[in-house]
Amino acid sequence: MLVTERFLELARATYESRELPDGPLILMPRTEDTEYSERATMERITDETFALFVAAMTTAGAAR
């Protein structure tokens, strides 16, 4: 789940309620863009963040 610091506790509570206490979280920094931007900006930020996550996981997996 992609989440900003503002909604971290809500994300954790959601996982707990679904009996997934260790569910994965990607914490996005609290910035003007992640807190108060238009939908299109949030979609761009989300896409970029997820792409970086996938690249990191792919690189880590390939190194094994």
mmCIF file as gemmi writes it, N, C-alpha and C atoms, coordinates in Angstrom:
data_model
loop_
_atom_site.group_PDB
_atom_site.id
_atom_site.type_symbol
_atom_site.label_atom_id
_atom_site.label_alt_id
_atom_site.label_comp_id
_atom_site.label_asym_id
_atom_site.label_entity_id
_atom_site.label_seq_id
_atom_site.pdbx_PDB_ins_code
_atom_site.Cartn_x
_atom_site.Cartn_y
_atom_site.Cartn_z
_atom_site.occupancy
_atom_site.B_iso_or_equiv
_atom_site.pdbx_formal_charge
_atom_site.auth_seq_id
_atom_site.auth_asym_id
_atom_site.pdbx_PDB_model_num
ATOM 1 N N . MET Axp A 1 ? 0.855 -1.16 0 1 0 ? 1 A 1
ATOM 2 C CA . MET Axp A 1 ? 0 0 0 1 0 ? 1 A 1
ATOM 3 C C . MET Axp A 1 ? 0.903 1.224 0 1 0 ? 1 A 1
ATOM 4 N N . LEU Axp A 2 ? 0.626 2.171 -0.884 1 0 ? 2 A 1
ATOM 5 C CA . LEU Axp A 2 ? 1.313 3.451 -0.882 1 0 ? 2 A 1
ATOM 6 C C . LEU Axp A 2 ? 0.584 4.36 0.086 1 0 ? 2 A 1
ATOM 7 N N . VAL Axp A 3 ? 1.324 5.006 0.96 1 0 ? 3 A 1
ATOM 8 C CA . VAL Axp A 3 ? 0.682 5.832 1.98 1 0 ? 3 A 1
ATOM 9 C C . VAL Axp A 3 ? 1.616 6.97 2.376 1 0 ? 3 A 1
ATOM 10 N N . THR Axp A 4 ? 1.033 8.109 2.712 1 0 ? 4 A 1
ATOM 11 C CA . THR Axp A 4 ? 1.834 9.21 3.255 1 0 ? 4 A 1
ATOM 12 C C . THR Axp A 4 ? 1.796 9.101 4.776 1 0 ? 4 A 1
ATOM 13 N N . GLU Axp A 5 ? 2.691 9.83 5.416 1 0 ? 5 A 1
ATOM 14 C CA . GLU Axp A 5 ? 2.746 9.803 6.882 1 0 ? 5 A 1
ATOM 15 C C . GLU Axp A 5 ? 1.402 10.165 7.492 1 0 ? 5 A 1
ATOM 16 N N . ARG Axp A 6 ? 0.688 11.041 6.825 1 0 ? 6 A 1
ATOM 17 C CA . ARG Axp A 6 ? -0.604 11.503 7.327 1 0 ? 6 A 1
ATOM 18 C C . ARG Axp A 6 ? -1.591 10.347 7.528 1 0 ? 6 A 1
ATOM 19 N N . PHE Axp A 7 ? -1.512 9.31 6.684 1 0 ? 7 A 1
ATOM 20 C CA . PHE Axp A 7 ? -2.459 8.202 6.74 1 0 ? 7 A 1
ATOM 21 C C . PHE Axp A 7 ? -1.829 6.885 7.18 1 0 ? 7 A 1
ATOM 22 N N . LEU Axp A 8 ? -0.65 6.943 7.762 1 0 ? 8 A 1
ATOM 23 C CA . LEU Axp A 8 ? 0.064 5.737 8.166 1 0 ? 8 A 1
ATOM 24 C C . LEU Axp A 8 ? -0.716 4.92 9.195 1 0 ? 8 A 1
ATOM 25 N N . GLU Axp A 9 ? -1.236 5.555 10.209 1 0 ? 9 A 1
ATOM 26 C CA . GLU Axp A 9 ? -1.987 4.828 11.234 1 0 ? 9 A 1
ATOM 27 C C . GLU Axp A 9 ? -3.253 4.202 10.66 1 0 ? 9 A 1
ATOM 28 N N . LEU Axp A 10 ? -3.921 4.894 9.751 1 0 ? 10 A 1
ATOM 29 C CA . LEU Axp A 10 ? -5.107 4.343 9.104 1 0 ? 10 A 1
ATOM 30 C C . LEU Axp A 10 ? -4.735 3.12 8.276 1 0 ? 10 A 1
ATOM 31 N N . ALA Axp A 11 ? -3.626 3.179 7.562 1 0 ? 11 A 1
ATOM 32 C CA . ALA Axp A 11 ? -3.18 2.04 6.755 1 0 ? 11 A 1
ATOM 33 C C . ALA Axp A 11 ? -2.87 0.839 7.648 1 0 ? 11 A 1
ATOM 34 N N . ARG Axp A 12 ? -2.182 1.083 8.738 1 0 ? 12 A 1
ATOM 35 C CA . ARG Axp A 12 ? -1.865 -0.009 9.67 1 0 ? 12 A 1
ATOM 36 C C . ARG Axp A 12 ? -3.14 -0.609 10.267 1 0 ? 12 A 1
ATOM 37 N N . ALA Axp A 13 ? -4.082 0.246 10.627 1 0 ? 13 A 1
ATOM 38 C CA . ALA Axp A 13 ? -5.352 -0.244 11.186 1 0 ? 13 A 1
ATOM 39 C C . ALA Axp A 13 ? -6.121 -1.062 10.153 1 0 ? 13 A 1
ATOM 40 N N . THR Axp A 14 ? -6.051 -0.643 8.904 1 0 ? 14 A 1
ATOM 41 C CA . THR Axp A 14 ? -6.719 -1.395 7.829 1 0 ? 14 A 1
ATOM 42 C C . THR Axp A 14 ? -6.118 -2.781 7.705 1 0 ? 14 A 1
ATOM 43 N N . TYR Axp A 15 ? -4.797 -2.856 7.716 1 0 ? 15 A 1
ATOM 44 C CA . TYR Axp A 15 ? -4.141 -4.169 7.656 1 0 ? 15 A 1
ATOM 45 C C . TYR Axp A 15 ? -4.504 -5.025 8.868 1 0 ? 15 A 1
ATOM 46 N N . GLU Axp A 16 ? -4.487 -4.426 10.04 1 0 ? 16 A 1
ATOM 47 C CA . GLU Axp A 16 ? -4.835 -5.157 11.269 1 0 ? 16 A 1
ATOM 48 C C . GLU Axp A 16 ? -6.254 -5.723 11.175 1 0 ? 16 A 1
ATOM 49 N N . SER Axp A 17 ? -7.19 -4.905 10.678 1 0 ? 17 A 1
ATOM 50 C CA . SER Axp A 17 ? -8.582 -5.35 10.603 1 0 ? 17 A 1
ATOM 51 C C . SER Axp A 17 ? -8.758 -6.494 9.606 1 0 ? 17 A 1
ATOM 52 N N . ARG Axp A 18 ? -7.825 -6.61 8.677 1 0 ? 18 A 1
ATOM 53 C CA . ARG Axp A 18 ? -7.879 -7.698 7.691 1 0 ? 18 A 1
ATOM 54 C C . ARG Axp A 18 ? -6.931 -8.834 8.049 1 0 ? 18 A 1
ATOM 55 N N . GLU Axp A 19 ? -6.469 -8.792 9.293 1 0 ? 19 A 1
ATOM 56 C CA . GLU Axp A 19 ? -5.571 -9.82 9.833 1 0 ? 19 A 1
ATOM 57 C C . GLU Axp A 19 ? -4.285 -9.956 9.023 1 0 ? 19 A 1
ATOM 58 N N . LEU Axp A 20 ? -3.756 -8.814 8.602 1 0 ? 20 A 1
ATOM 59 C CA . LEU Axp A 20 ? -2.475 -8.742 7.897 1 0 ? 20 A 1
ATOM 60 C C . LEU Axp A 20 ? -1.579 -7.727 8.592 1 0 ? 20 A 1
ATOM 61 N N . PRO Axp A 21 ? -1.206 -7.98 9.856 1 0 ? 21 A 1
ATOM 62 C CA . PRO Axp A 21 ? -0.471 -6.976 10.627 1 0 ? 21 A 1
ATOM 63 C C . PRO Axp A 21 ? 0.875 -6.581 10.021 1 0 ? 21 A 1
ATOM 64 N N . ASP Axp A 22 ? 1.449 -7.437 9.201 1 0 ? 22 A 1
ATOM 65 C CA . ASP Axp A 22 ? 2.743 -7.124 8.59 1 0 ? 22 A 1
ATOM 66 C C . ASP Axp A 22 ? 2.605 -6.824 7.103 1 0 ? 22 A 1
ATOM 67 N N . GLY Axp A 23 ? 1.451 -6.31 6.701 1 0 ? 23 A 1
ATOM 68 C CA . GLY Axp A 23 ? 1.235 -5.983 5.294 1 0 ? 23 A 1
ATOM 69 C C . GLY Axp A 23 ? 2.239 -4.944 4.817 1 0 ? 23 A 1
ATOM 70 N N . PRO Axp A 24 ? 2.648 -5.033 3.563 1 0 ? 24 A 1
ATOM 71 C CA . PRO Axp A 24 ? 3.675 -4.119 3.057 1 0 ? 24 A 1
ATOM 72 C C . PRO Axp A 24 ? 3.158 -2.694 2.901 1 0 ? 24 A 1
ATOM 73 N N . LEU Axp A 25 ? 3.996 -1.756 3.276 1 0 ? 25 A 1
ATOM 74 C CA . LEU Axp A 25 ? 3.681 -0.338 3.146 1 0 ? 25 A 1
ATOM 75 C C . LEU Axp A 25 ? 4.846 0.361 2.454 1 0 ? 25 A 1
ATOM 76 N N . ILE Axp A 26 ? 4.526 1.253 1.549 1 0 ? 26 A 1
ATOM 77 C CA . ILE Axp A 26 ? 5.525 2.127 0.961 1 0 ? 26 A 1
ATOM 78 C C . ILE Axp A 26 ? 5.18 3.519 1.462 1 0 ? 26 A 1
ATOM 79 N N . LEU Axp A 27 ? 6.038 4.058 2.301 1 0 ? 27 A 1
ATOM 80 C CA . LEU Axp A 27 ? 5.79 5.356 2.923 1 0 ? 27 A 1
ATOM 81 C C . LEU Axp A 27 ? 6.326 6.459 2.024 1 0 ? 27 A 1
ATOM 82 N N . MET Axp A 28 ? 5.418 7.296 1.57 1 0 ? 28 A 1
ATOM 83 C CA . MET Axp A 28 ? 5.8 8.421 0.723 1 0 ? 28 A 1
ATOM 84 C C . MET Axp A 28 ? 6.052 9.626 1.62 1 0 ? 28 A 1
ATOM 85 N N . PRO Axp A 29 ? 7.04 10.448 1.278 1 0 ? 29 A 1
ATOM 86 C CA . PRO Axp A 29 ? 7.348 11.597 2.127 1 0 ? 29 A 1
ATOM 87 C C . PRO Axp A 29 ? 6.208 12.609 2.155 1 0 ? 29 A 1
ATOM 88 N N . ARG Axp A 30 ? 6.12 13.3 3.252 1 0 ? 30 A 1
ATOM 89 C CA . ARG Axp A 30 ? 5.089 14.33 3.393 1 0 ? 30 A 1
ATOM 90 C C . ARG Axp A 30 ? 5.609 15.598 2.729 1 0 ? 30 A 1
ATOM 91 N N . THR Axp A 31 ? 5.016 15.923 1.612 1 0 ? 31 A 1
ATOM 92 C CA . THR Axp A 31 ? 5.392 17.137 0.871 1 0 ? 31 A 1
ATOM 93 C C . THR Axp A 31 ? 4.117 17.852 0.454 1 0 ? 31 A 1
ATOM 94 N N . GLU Axp A 32 ? 4.269 19.036 -0.058 1 0 ? 32 A 1
ATOM 95 C CA . GLU Axp A 32 ? 3.123 19.786 -0.569 1 0 ? 32 A 1
ATOM 96 C C . GLU Axp A 32 ? 2.4 18.963 -1.651 1 0 ? 32 A 1
ATOM 97 N N . ASP Axp A 33 ? 3.178 18.31 -2.516 1 0 ? 33 A 1
ATOM 98 C CA . ASP Axp A 33 ? 2.577 17.508 -3.586 1 0 ? 33 A 1
ATOM 99 C C . ASP Axp A 33 ? 1.814 16.303 -3.062 1 0 ? 33 A 1
ATOM 100 N N . THR Axp A 34 ? 2.375 15.582 -2.1 1 0 ? 34 A 1
ATOM 101 C CA . THR Axp A 34 ? 1.703 14.369 -1.626 1 0 ? 34 A 1
ATOM 102 C C . THR Axp A 34 ? 0.536 14.668 -0.685 1 0 ? 34 A 1
ATOM 103 N N . GLU Axp A 35 ? 0.466 15.874 -0.186 1 0 ? 35 A 1
ATOM 104 C CA . GLU Axp A 35 ? -0.617 16.206 0.74 1 0 ? 35 A 1
ATOM 105 C C . GLU Axp A 35 ? -1.775 16.978 0.098 1 0 ? 35 A 1
ATOM 106 N N . TYR Axp A 36 ? -1.457 17.864 -0.847 1 0 ? 36 A 1
ATOM 107 C CA . TYR Axp A 36 ? -2.5 18.794 -1.304 1 0 ? 36 A 1
ATOM 108 C C . TYR Axp A 36 ? -2.614 18.925 -2.818 1 0 ? 36 A 1
ATOM 109 N N . SER Axp A 37 ? -2.164 17.951 -3.567 1 0 ? 37 A 1
ATOM 110 C CA . SER Axp A 37 ? -2.148 18.11 -5.019 1 0 ? 37 A 1
ATOM 111 C C . SER Axp A 37 ? -3.417 17.585 -5.677 1 0 ? 37 A 1
ATOM 112 N N . GLU Axp A 38 ? -3.515 17.886 -6.948 1 0 ? 38 A 1
ATOM 113 C CA . GLU Axp A 38 ? -4.627 17.405 -7.76 1 0 ? 38 A 1
ATOM 114 C C . GLU Axp A 38 ? -4.483 15.906 -8.004 1 0 ? 38 A 1
ATOM 115 N N . ARG Axp A 39 ? -5.556 15.287 -8.427 1 0 ? 39 A 1
ATOM 116 C CA . ARG Axp A 39 ? -5.557 13.839 -8.667 1 0 ? 39 A 1
ATOM 117 C C . ARG Axp A 39 ? -4.477 13.426 -9.675 1 0 ? 39 A 1
ATOM 118 N N . ALA Axp A 40 ? -4.335 14.164 -10.76 1 0 ? 40 A 1
ATOM 119 C CA . ALA Axp A 40 ? -3.352 13.819 -11.796 1 0 ? 40 A 1
ATOM 120 C C . ALA Axp A 40 ? -1.932 13.834 -11.231 1 0 ? 40 A 1
ATOM 121 N N . THR Axp A 41 ? -1.643 14.775 -10.359 1 0 ? 41 A 1
ATOM 122 C CA . THR Axp A 41 ? -0.315 14.842 -9.741 1 0 ? 41 A 1
ATOM 123 C C . THR Axp A 41 ? -0.105 13.648 -8.827 1 0 ? 41 A 1
ATOM 124 N N . MET Axp A 42 ? -1.125 13.288 -8.053 1 0 ? 42 A 1
ATOM 125 C CA . MET Axp A 42 ? -1.013 12.121 -7.166 1 0 ? 42 A 1
ATOM 126 C C . MET Axp A 42 ? -0.831 10.843 -7.972 1 0 ? 42 A 1
ATOM 127 N N . GLU Axp A 43 ? -1.52 10.723 -9.094 1 0 ? 43 A 1
ATOM 128 C CA . GLU Axp A 43 ? -1.357 9.544 -9.936 1 0 ? 43 A 1
ATOM 129 C C . GLU Axp A 43 ? 0.068 9.461 -10.486 1 0 ? 43 A 1
ATOM 130 N N . ARG Axp A 44 ? 0.632 10.602 -10.887 1 0 ? 44 A 1
ATOM 131 C CA . ARG Axp A 44 ? 2.01 10.628 -11.389 1 0 ? 44 A 1
ATOM 132 C C . ARG Axp A 44 ? 2.985 10.225 -10.292 1 0 ? 44 A 1
ATOM 133 N N . ILE Axp A 45 ? 2.813 10.79 -9.109 1 0 ? 45 A 1
ATOM 134 C CA . ILE Axp A 45 ? 3.693 10.473 -7.981 1 0 ? 45 A 1
ATOM 135 C C . ILE Axp A 45 ? 3.587 8.989 -7.635 1 0 ? 45 A 1
ATOM 136 N N . THR Axp A 46 ? 2.379 8.466 -7.616 1 0 ? 46 A 1
ATOM 137 C CA . THR Axp A 46 ? 2.159 7.053 -7.31 1 0 ? 46 A 1
ATOM 138 C C . THR Axp A 46 ? 2.827 6.159 -8.348 1 0 ? 46 A 1
ATOM 139 N N . ASP Axp A 47 ? 2.641 6.486 -9.614 1 0 ? 47 A 1
ATOM 140 C CA . ASP Axp A 47 ? 3.265 5.698 -10.683 1 0 ? 47 A 1
ATOM 141 C C . ASP Axp A 47 ? 4.783 5.7 -10.565 1 0 ? 47 A 1
ATOM 142 N N . GLU Axp A 48 ? 5.364 6.878 -10.313 1 0 ? 48 A 1
ATOM 143 C CA . GLU Axp A 48 ? 6.821 6.978 -10.189 1 0 ? 48 A 1
ATOM 144 C C . GLU Axp A 48 ? 7.324 6.192 -8.973 1 0 ? 48 A 1
ATOM 145 N N . THR Axp A 49 ? 6.623 6.318 -7.859 1 0 ? 49 A 1
ATOM 146 C CA . THR Axp A 49 ? 7.023 5.619 -6.639 1 0 ? 49 A 1
ATOM 147 C C . THR Axp A 49 ? 6.939 4.112 -6.822 1 0 ? 49 A 1
ATOM 148 N N . PHE Axp A 50 ? 5.863 3.643 -7.427 1 0 ? 50 A 1
ATOM 149 C CA . PHE Axp A 50 ? 5.698 2.211 -7.635 1 0 ? 50 A 1
ATOM 150 C C . PHE Axp A 50 ? 6.749 1.679 -8.602 1 0 ? 50 A 1
ATOM 151 N N . ALA Axp A 51 ? 7.072 2.436 -9.632 1 0 ? 51 A 1
ATOM 152 C CA . ALA Axp A 51 ? 8.109 2.018 -10.584 1 0 ? 51 A 1
ATOM 153 C C . ALA Axp A 51 ? 9.466 1.89 -9.881 1 0 ? 51 A 1
ATOM 154 N N . LEU Axp A 52 ? 9.773 2.821 -9.001 1 0 ? 52 A 1
ATOM 155 C CA . LEU Axp A 52 ? 11.027 2.74 -8.239 1 0 ? 52 A 1
ATOM 156 C C . LEU Axp A 52 ? 11.031 1.517 -7.323 1 0 ? 52 A 1
ATOM 157 N N . PHE Axp A 53 ? 9.894 1.234 -6.707 1 0 ? 53 A 1
ATOM 158 C CA . PHE Axp A 53 ? 9.776 0.069 -5.836 1 0 ? 53 A 1
ATOM 159 C C . PHE Axp A 53 ? 9.995 -1.22 -6.624 1 0 ? 53 A 1
ATOM 160 N N . VAL Axp A 54 ? 9.334 -1.339 -7.768 1 0 ? 54 A 1
ATOM 161 C CA . VAL Axp A 54 ? 9.48 -2.538 -8.595 1 0 ? 54 A 1
ATOM 162 C C . VAL Axp A 54 ? 10.927 -2.696 -9.051 1 0 ? 54 A 1
ATOM 163 N N . ALA Axp A 55 ? 11.546 -1.599 -9.46 1 0 ? 55 A 1
ATOM 164 C CA . ALA Axp A 55 ? 12.944 -1.654 -9.894 1 0 ? 55 A 1
ATOM 165 C C . ALA Axp A 55 ? 13.849 -2.113 -8.751 1 0 ? 55 A 1
ATOM 166 N N . ALA Axp A 56 ? 13.6 -1.6 -7.56 1 0 ? 56 A 1
ATOM 167 C CA . ALA Axp A 56 ? 14.421 -2.001 -6.405 1 0 ? 56 A 1
ATOM 168 C C . ALA Axp A 56 ? 14.223 -3.469 -6.073 1 0 ? 56 A 1
ATOM 169 N N . MET Axp A 57 ? 12.982 -3.93 -6.116 1 0 ? 57 A 1
ATOM 170 C CA . MET Axp A 57 ? 12.719 -5.331 -5.798 1 0 ? 57 A 1
ATOM 171 C C . MET Axp A 57 ? 13.275 -6.266 -6.879 1 0 ? 57 A 1
ATOM 172 N N . THR Axp A 58 ? 13.201 -5.851 -8.127 1 0 ? 58 A 1
ATOM 173 C CA . THR Axp A 58 ? 13.717 -6.644 -9.227 1 0 ? 58 A 1
ATOM 174 C C . THR Axp A 58 ? 15.237 -6.744 -9.149 1 0 ? 58 A 1
ATOM 175 N N . THR Axp A 59 ? 15.887 -5.626 -8.865 1 0 ? 59 A 1
ATOM 176 C CA . THR Axp A 59 ? 17.34 -5.604 -8.734 1 0 ? 59 A 1
ATOM 177 C C . THR Axp A 59 ? 17.783 -6.439 -7.548 1 0 ? 59 A 1
ATOM 178 N N . ALA Axp A 60 ? 17.075 -6.33 -6.434 1 0 ? 60 A 1
ATOM 179 C CA . ALA Axp A 60 ? 17.433 -7.114 -5.244 1 0 ? 60 A 1
ATOM 180 C C . ALA Axp A 60 ? 17.252 -8.591 -5.509 1 0 ? 60 A 1
ATOM 181 N N . GLY Axp A 61 ? 16.193 -8.953 -6.216 1 0 ? 61 A 1
ATOM 182 C CA . GLY Axp A 61 ? 15.943 -10.361 -6.526 1 0 ? 61 A 1
ATOM 183 C C . GLY Axp A 61 ? 16.957 -10.927 -7.49 1 0 ? 61 A 1
ATOM 184 N N . ALA Axp A 62 ? 17.408 -10.121 -8.424 1 0 ? 62 A 1
ATOM 185 C CA . ALA Axp A 62 ? 18.388 -10.575 -9.421 1 0 ? 62 A 1
ATOM 186 C C . ALA Axp A 62 ? 19.76 -10.769 -8.802 1 0 ? 62 A 1
ATOM 187 N N . ALA Axp A 63 ? 20.03 -10.07 -7.71 1 0 ? 63 A 1
ATOM 188 C CA . ALA Axp A 63 ? 21.357 -10.143 -7.091 1 0 ? 63 A 1
ATOM 189 C C . ALA Axp A 63 ? 21.551 -11.432 -6.285 1 0 ? 63 A 1
ATOM 190 N N . ARG Axp A 64 ? 20.484 -12.148 -6.024 1 0 ? 64 A 1
ATOM 191 C CA . ARG Axp A 64 ? 20.59 -13.366 -5.207 1 0 ? 64 A 1
ATOM 192 C C . ARG Axp A 64 ? 21.248 -14.492 -5.93 1 0 ? 64 A 1
